[in-house]
């Protein structure tokens, strides 16, 4: 396996078959096994856990309430234009 890194997308290539962390727009986080990606950073993950964090305002007290929702997917396709950050294995 070629471990040479010439450009940032090479770090993603080195994570194929590994569990990665992806931060998405809209306070959405994904953790799953990387199966495929392309030059636009469209990604296919398996065994995915999605964590969605939403902050709501209590109308009576004006306090912020943070709600977290978790979902699991067997397989998921992610469009690259929604990705903010990717962390390789063992770094999250």
Secondary structure as UniProt FT lines:
FT   HELIX           9..13
FT   TURN            14..17
FT   STRAND          19..24
FT   TURN            25..27
FT   STRAND          28..37
FT   TURN            39..40
FT   STRAND          43..57
FT   TURN            59..61
FT   STRAND          64..78
FT   HELIX           80..82
FT   STRAND          83..87
FT   TURN            89..90
//
